[in-house]
Amino acid sequence: MHLVVTGGCGFIGSNFIRHILNSYEDVKIVNVDSLSYGSNLSNLKGIENDRRYRFVKGRINDMNLMKELVKDADAIANFAAESHVDRSIADPWPFFKSNTEGILAILEAIRVSGKNVRLVQVGTDESYGDILVGSFREDDRLNPSSPYAASKACADLLCLAYHRTYGIDVIITRCTNNFGPYQFPEKLIPKTIIRAVLNLKVPVYGSGKNVRDWIYVLDHCEALDKVLRNGKAGEVYNISGGNELTNIQVVEQILESLNKPKDLIEFVEDRPGHDIRYSLNSSKILRELGWRPKYSFKEALEHTIEWYLHNDWWWKPLADERILHPTPWKLKW
């Protein structure tokens, strides 16, 4: 298989590339990434010289580039996205440029090529909005709350439209909150680990009672692998870990694992439109593709904490003022 991975220097994309290269010999991967703030070439340290791997610096909304990449591709896995909600509140424009215009360029490149190229669009549970009772299924309506979530929902709708109108072989996945190695330090779990290790206050929005369903990134990568190889064109697959926890529970578990006091927690002003609870029903991917998560939250969290403790060479260059001295959402980044 000749696979194009967009955004492969980001958190999930880099873990996915490692997973594919470790799982299959008969694969060639082209990784296209613009190397924006959330991307890091160090995420793929050690595979640069793998004969099956090639890196191309570029943006996915560059139509000429995408047309060239599609020529040799059997499939595309699109991870490229601006993904930080707070940033989207402060400045929405980059999110629509990357997340919405970017997928349009990919879809158009496939359409004009006339090739049968499979596209896996890696989406988010935030496109559904929040839910107080029950769990979202794939056919529930989208109701995004933030500019980030809206840009991803737009991308999903474009994919479905191109499948129906042009017959593009596209599959959409929507996943719950990921965590694990190589996650950018401004996200909740790595930021909590890093600040706790440095004995700095750990900021928690509002009351900390917002609920998220957490999944270990390696479980997500295995699910995406199954979707890529065996998923049905035009379908949406929810991917969830079954680990619903409040933000404060997550932070407290990290502090306990690090033997740090709970008084490091500092409750701060909540952000606008902060969704109360995300929850996905992922019975479809279990039923149709046989995927289920392998890692418990506790086990995966311990692996993640250990990784950050032993890889400060990776996160120290990234732990800038935004992580060591978090900026309120209402100020420009």
C-alpha positions as CSV (number, residue, x, y, z in Angstrom):
1,M,0.0,0.0,0.0
2,H,1.2,3.5,-0.9
3,L,-0.2,5.7,2.0
4,V,-0.2,9.4,2.3
5,V,-0.4,10.6,5.9
6,T,-1.2,14.3,6.3
7,G,-0.2,15.9,9.6
8,G,2.1,13.0,10.3
9,C,4.4,15.1,12.6
10,G,1.5,15.8,15.0
11,F,0.5,13.8,18.0
12,I,-1.9,11.2,16.6
13,G,-0.4,11.2,13.1
14,S,3.1,10.4,14.3
15,N,1.8,7.5,16.5
16,F,-0.2,6.2,13.5
17,I,2.9,6.2,11.2
18,R,4.9,4.3,13.8
19,H,2.0,1.8,14.2
20,I,1.8,1.2,10.5
21,L,5.5,0.8,9.9
22,N,5.7,-1.5,12.9
23,S,2.8,-3.6,11.7
24,Y,3.4,-4.0,7.9
25,E,6.4,-4.5,5.7
26,D,4.6,-3.9,2.3
27,V,3.8,-0.2,2.9
28,K,5.2,3.1,1.7
29,I,4.3,6.2,3.6
30,V,4.6,9.8,2.5
31,N,4.2,12.2,5.4
32,V,3.1,15.7,4.4
33,D,3.2,18.3,7.2
34,S,3.5,22.1,7.4
35,L,5.4,21.9,10.7
36,S,3.1,24.3,12.4
37,Y,3.2,24.8,16.2
38,G,1.6,21.4,17.0
39,S,4.0,19.5,14.7
40,N,7.4,18.3,15.6
41,L,9.9,16.3,13.5
42,S,11.2,14.8,16.8
43,N,7.9,12.9,17.0
44,L,9.3,10.6,14.3
45,K,12.9,10.4,15.6
46,G,14.4,7.1,14.6
47,I,12.4,6.4,11.4
48,E,13.9,9.1,9.2
49,N,16.1,6.6,7.4
50,D,13.4,3.9,7.0
51,R,13.3,3.1,3.2
52,R,9.5,2.9,3.4
53,Y,9.1,6.5,4.7
54,R,9.4,9.9,3.1
55,F,8.7,13.4,4.5
56,V,7.3,16.3,2.5
57,K,6.9,19.7,4.0
58,G,3.7,21.4,2.8
59,R,0.2,22.4,3.5
60,I,-2.8,20.3,2.6
61,N,-4.7,23.3,1.2
62,D,-2.0,23.5,-1.5
63,M,-3.9,22.0,-4.4
64,N,-0.8,21.5,-6.6
65,L,1.0,19.6,-3.9
66,M,-2.1,17.4,-3.1
67,K,-2.5,16.6,-6.8
68,E,1.1,15.4,-7.0
69,L,0.7,13.3,-3.8
70,V,-2.5,11.7,-5.1
71,K,-0.8,10.4,-8.3
72,D,0.9,7.5,-6.5
73,A,-1.4,7.1,-3.5
74,D,-3.6,4.1,-2.7
75,A,-5.0,5.8,0.4
76,I,-4.8,9.0,2.4
77,A,-5.2,9.4,6.1
78,N,-5.9,13.0,7.0
79,F,-4.7,14.0,10.5
80,A,-3.7,17.5,9.5
81,A,-5.7,20.0,11.7
82,E,-5.5,22.9,14.0
83,S,-6.9,21.3,17.1
84,H,-6.7,23.4,20.2
85,V,-10.1,24.8,21.3
86,D,-8.7,27.8,23.2
87,R,-6.7,28.9,20.2
88,S,-9.8,28.7,18.0
89,I,-11.7,30.9,20.4
90,A,-8.9,33.5,20.3
91,D,-8.4,33.3,16.5
92,P,-10.7,31.1,14.4
93,W,-9.2,31.8,11.0
94,P,-6.3,29.3,11.0
95,F,-8.8,26.6,11.9
96,F,-11.0,27.0,8.9
97,K,-7.9,27.5,6.6
98,S,-6.5,24.2,7.7
99,N,-9.4,22.0,8.8
100,T,-12.0,23.0,6.2
101,E,-10.2,24.4,3.2
102,G,-7.6,21.6,3.7
103,I,-10.0,18.8,3.3
104,L,-11.6,20.5,0.3
105,A,-8.2,20.5,-1.4
106,I,-7.7,16.8,-0.7
107,L,-11.1,15.9,-2.0
108,E,-10.7,18.0,-5.1
109,A,-7.3,16.5,-5.8
110,I,-8.8,13.0,-5.6
111,R,-11.7,14.0,-7.8
112,V,-9.7,15.5,-10.6
113,S,-7.2,12.6,-10.5
114,G,-10.0,10.1,-11.5
115,K,-8.3,7.5,-9.3
116,N,-9.9,5.3,-6.7
117,V,-8.1,6.6,-3.7
118,R,-9.4,5.8,-0.2
119,L,-9.6,8.8,2.2
120,V,-9.9,8.4,6.0
121,Q,-10.9,11.7,7.5
122,V,-9.9,11.7,11.2
123,G,-12.6,13.7,12.9
124,T,-13.6,14.5,16.5
125,D,-16.4,13.9,19.0
126,E,-16.6,17.6,19.5
127,S,-18.5,17.9,16.2
128,Y,-21.5,16.5,17.9
129,G,-21.4,19.0,20.8
130,D,-22.1,17.9,24.3
131,I,-24.6,15.4,25.6
132,L,-26.0,15.2,29.2
133,V,-27.5,11.7,29.0
134,G,-26.7,8.8,26.8
135,S,-24.1,8.6,24.0
136,F,-23.9,9.9,20.4
137,R,-24.3,7.5,17.5
138,E,-22.9,8.1,14.1
139,D,-26.2,9.3,12.6
140,D,-26.9,11.9,15.3
141,R,-26.9,15.5,14.2
142,L,-23.8,17.7,14.5
143,N,-24.0,20.6,16.9
144,P,-20.5,22.0,17.4
145,S,-19.8,24.6,20.1
146,S,-16.4,26.0,19.3
147,P,-14.9,27.4,16.1
148,Y,-12.5,24.3,16.1
149,A,-15.4,21.9,16.3
150,A,-17.4,23.8,13.7
151,S,-14.4,23.6,11.3
152,K,-14.2,19.8,11.8
153,A,-17.9,19.4,11.3
154,C,-17.7,21.3,8.0
155,A,-14.9,19.0,6.9
156,D,-17.0,15.9,7.7
157,L,-20.0,17.3,5.7
158,L,-17.8,18.0,2.7
159,C,-16.5,14.4,2.8
160,L,-20.0,13.0,2.8
161,A,-21.1,15.4,0.0
162,Y,-18.1,14.3,-2.1
163,H,-18.9,10.6,-1.5
164,R,-22.5,11.1,-2.6
165,T,-22.0,13.4,-5.5
166,Y,-18.7,12.1,-6.9
167,G,-18.4,8.6,-5.5
168,I,-15.2,9.4,-3.6
169,D,-14.1,6.5,-1.4
170,V,-14.1,8.4,1.9
171,I,-14.6,7.2,5.5
172,I,-15.0,9.5,8.6
173,T,-14.0,8.6,12.1
174,R,-14.9,10.6,15.2
175,C,-12.9,9.8,18.3
176,T,-12.9,10.8,21.9
177,N,-10.1,12.6,23.7
178,N,-6.7,11.0,23.0
179,F,-3.6,10.9,25.2
180,G,-0.2,9.3,25.2
181,P,3.4,9.9,24.0
182,Y,4.2,12.9,21.8
183,Q,1.1,14.9,22.7
184,F,1.7,18.7,22.5
185,P,2.3,20.0,26.1
186,E,-0.6,22.5,26.1
187,K,-3.2,19.7,26.3
188,L,-4.7,18.7,29.6
189,I,-2.8,15.5,30.5
190,P,0.8,16.4,29.4
191,K,0.4,20.0,30.7
192,T,-0.7,18.6,34.1
193,I,2.2,16.1,34.2
194,I,4.8,18.8,33.2
195,R,3.6,21.5,35.6
196,A,3.2,19.0,38.5
197,V,6.8,17.7,37.9
198,L,8.0,21.3,38.0
199,N,5.8,22.0,41.2
200,L,3.8,24.6,39.4
201,K,0.1,25.2,39.8
202,V,-2.2,23.1,37.5
203,P,-5.0,25.2,36.0
204,V,-8.4,23.6,35.8
205,Y,-11.3,25.3,34.0
206,G,-14.4,26.2,36.0
207,S,-15.4,23.5,38.5
208,G,-13.4,20.8,36.7
209,K,-16.6,18.7,36.4
210,N,-16.7,18.6,32.6
211,V,-16.7,15.0,31.4
212,R,-14.5,13.6,28.7
213,D,-14.1,10.0,27.4
214,W,-10.4,9.2,27.2
215,I,-8.7,6.8,24.8
216,Y,-5.0,5.8,24.6
217,V,-3.6,6.9,21.3
218,L,-2.3,3.4,20.4
219,D,-5.9,2.1,20.7
220,H,-7.0,4.9,18.4
221,C,-4.3,4.0,15.9
222,E,-5.4,0.4,15.8
223,A,-9.0,1.5,15.2
224,L,-7.9,3.7,12.3
225,D,-5.9,0.9,10.8
226,K,-9.0,-1.3,10.8
227,V,-11.1,1.5,9.2
228,L,-8.5,2.1,6.6
229,R,-8.3,-1.5,5.5
230,N,-11.8,-2.8,6.1
231,G,-14.2,0.1,6.6
232,K,-17.1,0.8,4.3
233,A,-17.0,3.8,2.0
234,G,-19.4,6.6,2.9
235,E,-19.6,5.4,6.5
236,V,-18.9,7.2,9.8
237,Y,-17.3,5.2,12.7
238,N,-17.2,6.4,16.3
239,I,-14.2,5.5,18.3
240,S,-14.2,5.7,22.1
241,G,-12.3,4.3,25.0
242,G,-15.1,3.9,27.5
243,N,-13.3,5.9,30.1
244,E,-15.6,8.8,31.1
245,L,-14.0,11.0,33.7
246,T,-14.3,14.6,34.8
247,N,-11.3,16.8,34.2
248,I,-10.7,17.1,37.9
249,Q,-10.6,13.3,38.3
250,V,-7.9,13.1,35.5
251,V,-5.8,15.8,37.2
252,E,-6.1,14.2,40.6
253,Q,-5.1,10.8,39.3
254,I,-2.0,12.3,37.7
255,L,-1.1,14.1,40.9
256,E,-1.6,10.9,42.9
257,S,0.7,9.0,40.5
258,L,3.4,11.6,40.9
259,N,3.0,11.9,44.7
260,K,2.1,15.6,44.3
261,P,-0.3,17.4,46.6
262,K,-3.8,18.3,45.4
263,D,-3.2,21.9,46.5
264,L,-1.3,22.3,43.2
265,I,-4.8,22.5,41.5
266,E,-5.9,26.0,40.7
267,F,-9.4,26.6,39.4
268,V,-9.5,29.3,36.7
269,E,-12.2,31.2,34.8
270,D,-14.1,28.8,32.5
271,R,-13.9,29.2,28.7
272,P,-16.9,30.3,26.6
273,G,-19.1,27.5,25.3
274,H,-17.3,24.8,27.4
275,D,-19.1,21.6,26.6
276,I,-20.3,19.7,29.7
277,R,-19.9,16.1,28.5
278,Y,-18.8,14.2,25.5
279,S,-19.8,10.6,25.0
280,L,-19.7,8.3,22.0
281,N,-21.4,5.0,21.3
282,S,-18.7,2.9,19.4
283,S,-20.7,-0.3,19.1
284,K,-20.7,0.0,15.3
285,I,-16.9,-0.3,14.9
286,L,-16.9,-3.3,17.3
287,R,-19.8,-4.9,15.5
288,E,-18.6,-4.3,11.9
289,L,-14.8,-4.3,12.2
290,G,-14.1,-6.1,15.4
291,W,-12.2,-3.3,17.1
292,R,-12.1,-2.8,20.9
293,P,-9.6,-0.8,23.1
294,K,-6.9,-2.9,24.7
295,Y,-5.7,-0.5,27.4
296,S,-7.5,0.5,30.6
297,F,-7.3,4.2,31.4
298,K,-5.2,3.6,34.5
299,E,-2.7,1.4,32.6
300,A,-2.5,3.9,29.7
301,L,-2.1,6.9,32.0
302,E,0.8,5.2,33.9
303,H,2.5,4.5,30.5
304,T,2.0,8.1,29.5
305,I,3.3,9.6,32.8
306,E,6.4,7.3,32.5
307,W,7.0,8.4,29.0
308,Y,7.0,12.1,29.9
309,L,9.2,11.5,32.9
310,H,11.8,9.8,30.8
311,N,11.6,12.0,27.7
312,D,12.1,15.6,29.0
313,W,14.5,16.0,26.0
314,W,11.3,16.0,23.9
315,W,9.0,18.3,25.9
316,K,11.4,20.8,27.4
317,P,11.9,22.7,24.1
318,L,8.1,22.9,23.7
319,A,7.3,23.9,27.3
320,D,7.3,27.6,26.5
321,E,5.4,30.5,28.2
322,R,2.1,29.1,27.0
323,I,2.6,25.9,29.1
324,L,4.6,27.3,32.0
325,H,2.5,30.4,32.3
326,P,-0.9,29.6,30.6
327,T,-2.6,32.5,28.9
328,P,-6.4,33.0,29.4
329,W,-8.5,32.1,26.4
330,K,-9.7,35.7,25.9
331,L,-6.2,37.0,25.1
332,K,-4.5,36.6,21.7
333,W,-2.0,33.8,21.5
